Amino acid sequence: MVDRVEVVLGAHNVREIESSQVIRHSSQVIIHPGWNPSTLVNDVALIHLTAPVAFNSNISPIRLPSHSQLNNNFANSPATVSGWGLPSDSATAISPVLRFINQPVITNLICNLRFFGAIQSSHICTSGDGGRSTCSVSTKH
């Protein structure tokens, strides 16, 4: 259980202090009660910040599906995938810079064929065709 975290918003390079960064601390972290680290089901949490954050060109809310879209499988819809994850399978540290790529969403059936049945209905998968993923893209912003 995580009680408090430091949140860095507006960051591109997480190993440097940038003028675009805004740091906030949490007052509460609520991890989804159905989170399963083995299957990655319900990999989401709510973080209550101790102070509000103003949106700008570097800080904005994520776009979530509307209630009417929740039963959509999103197949063939465009998606932007981003993160500071491992830049390769052999990497020992996360990427210092935010990586992102635009990829089409694929069906969970196709995704399950690639991930041996581990994909649940709550997952959304993107195509990694041609080795394109957040691990193999430009780091320009």
Stockholm file with secondary structure:
# STOCKHOLM 1.0

chainA/1-141         MVDRVEVVLGAHNVREIESSQVIRHSSQVIIHPGWNPSTLVNDVALIHLTAPVAFNSNISPIRLPSHSQLNNNFANSPATVSGWGLPSDSATAISPVLRFINQPVITNLICNLRFFGAIQSSHICTSGDGGRSTCSVSTKH
#=GR chainA/1-141 SS CCCCCEEEESCSBTTSCCTTCEEEEEEEEEECTTCBTTTTBTCCEEEEESSCCCCCSSCCCCCCCCGGGTTCCCTTCEEEEEECCCSSTTCSSCCSBCEEEEEEEECHHHHHHHTTTCCCTTCCEECCGGGCSTTSSCCCC
#=GC SS_cons         CCCCCEEEESCSBTTSCCTTCEEEEEEEEEECTTCBTTTTBTCCEEEEESSCCCCCSSCCCCCCCCGGGTTCCCTTCEEEEEECCCSSTTCSSCCSBCEEEEEEEECHHHHHHHTTTCCCTTCCEECCGGGCSTTSSCCCC
//
